Amino acid sequence: MLQEASFVGFVRTILIIMLIWYGIKILSRLFAPYLMRFVAKKAEQRFGQQFNQQQSKQQPKQKEGETTIDKSPKQTKTSNKNVGEYVDYEEID
Protein backbone atom coordinates (compact mmCIF):
# COMPACT_ATOMS: atom_id res chain seq x y z
CA MET A 1 0.00 0.00 0.00
CA LEU A 2 2.85 2.40 -0.68
CA GLN A 3 2.19 5.25 -3.02
CA GLU A 4 4.86 6.88 -5.07
CA ALA A 5 5.18 10.65 -5.10
CA SER A 6 5.25 12.24 -8.51
CA PHE A 7 7.16 15.31 -9.56
CA VAL A 8 3.96 17.01 -10.72
CA GLY A 9 2.34 16.48 -7.30
CA PHE A 10 5.43 17.89 -5.57
CA VAL A 11 5.45 21.01 -7.78
CA ARG A 12 1.70 21.48 -7.27
CA THR A 13 2.17 21.28 -3.47
CA ILE A 14 4.98 23.84 -3.55
CA LEU A 15 2.87 26.19 -5.71
CA ILE A 16 -0.11 25.88 -3.36
CA ILE A 17 2.10 26.66 -0.35
CA MET A 18 3.56 29.70 -2.13
CA LEU A 19 0.11 30.91 -3.18
CA ILE A 20 -1.18 30.64 0.38
CA TRP A 21 1.95 32.40 1.72
CA TYR A 22 1.66 35.35 -0.67
CA GLY A 23 -2.10 35.53 -0.15
CA ILE A 24 -1.58 35.86 3.60
CA LYS A 25 1.06 38.56 3.04
CA ILE A 26 -1.24 40.59 0.80
CA LEU A 27 -4.24 40.23 3.11
CA SER A 28 -2.16 41.16 6.15
CA ARG A 29 -1.01 44.36 4.42
CA LEU A 30 -4.62 45.25 3.68
CA PHE A 31 -6.10 44.43 7.08
CA ALA A 32 -3.18 45.18 9.43
CA PRO A 33 -4.01 48.91 9.79
CA TYR A 34 -7.60 48.10 10.76
CA LEU A 35 -6.46 45.44 13.19
CA MET A 36 -3.90 47.77 14.79
CA ARG A 37 -6.49 50.55 15.09
CA PHE A 38 -8.90 48.12 16.79
CA VAL A 39 -6.22 46.93 19.24
CA ALA A 40 -5.21 50.53 20.02
CA LYS A 41 -8.83 51.51 20.76
CA LYS A 42 -9.27 48.55 23.10
CA ALA A 43 -6.04 49.36 24.93
CA GLU A 44 -7.08 53.02 25.23
CA GLN A 45 -10.44 52.01 26.72
CA ARG A 46 -8.77 49.68 29.22
CA PHE A 47 -6.23 52.30 30.30
CA GLY A 48 -8.97 54.92 30.59
CA GLN A 49 -11.07 52.65 32.80
CA GLN A 50 -8.10 51.89 35.04
CA PHE A 51 -7.23 55.60 35.25
CA ASN A 52 -10.79 56.53 36.19
CA GLN A 53 -10.89 53.81 38.84
CA GLN A 54 -7.63 55.07 40.35
CA GLN A 55 -8.83 58.68 40.31
CA SER A 56 -12.11 57.83 42.02
CA LYS A 57 -10.33 55.85 44.74
CA GLN A 58 -7.60 58.43 45.24
CA GLN A 59 -9.48 61.72 45.47
CA PRO A 60 -12.23 62.17 48.03
CA LYS A 61 -15.17 64.28 46.94
CA GLN A 62 -14.58 67.97 47.68
CA LYS A 63 -16.85 70.92 47.45
CA GLU A 64 -16.12 73.42 44.73
CA GLY A 65 -13.79 76.17 45.95
CA GLU A 66 -12.56 74.18 48.96
CA THR A 67 -8.79 74.12 49.40
CA THR A 68 -6.88 71.33 51.07
CA ILE A 69 -3.18 71.09 51.81
CA ASP A 70 -1.58 67.69 52.16
CA LYS A 71 1.64 67.66 54.13
CA SER A 72 4.08 64.84 53.79
CA PRO A 73 5.86 63.63 56.93
CA LYS A 74 9.32 65.01 57.53
CA GLN A 75 12.07 62.69 56.51
CA THR A 76 15.00 62.65 58.84
CA LYS A 77 18.27 61.94 57.15
CA THR A 78 20.85 60.45 59.40
CA SER A 79 24.41 60.16 58.26
CA ASN A 80 26.78 57.56 59.50
CA LYS A 81 30.20 59.02 60.31
CA ASN A 82 31.80 55.58 60.58
CA VAL A 83 31.50 54.67 56.93
CA GLY A 84 35.19 54.23 56.26
CA GLU A 85 38.37 55.98 55.31
CA TYR A 86 38.76 58.18 52.22
CA VAL A 87 41.64 57.13 49.99
CA ASP A 88 43.07 59.64 47.51
CA TYR A 89 44.39 58.08 44.32
CA GLU A 90 45.92 59.07 41.02
CA GLU A 91 45.46 57.39 37.67
CA ILE A 92 48.55 55.87 36.15
CA ASP A 93 48.85 55.71 32.35
HUDA-V650111 format. One record per backbone hydrogen bond with DSSP energy under -1.0 kcal/mol. NH is the residue of the N-H (numbers start at 1). CO is the residue of the C=O. If there is no record, write none. Layout:
# HUDA-V650111
NH/CO
NH/CO
This chain:
# HUDA-V650111
10/6
11/7
12/8
13/9
14/10
15/11
16/12
17/13
18/14
19/15
20/16
21/17
22/18
23/19
24/20
25/21
26/22
27/23
28/24
29/25
30/26
31/27
32/28
35/31
36/32
37/33
38/34
39/35
40/36
41/37
42/38
43/39
44/40
45/41
46/42
47/43
48/44
49/45
50/46
51/47
52/48
53/49
54/50
55/51
56/52
57/53
58/54
59/55
66/63
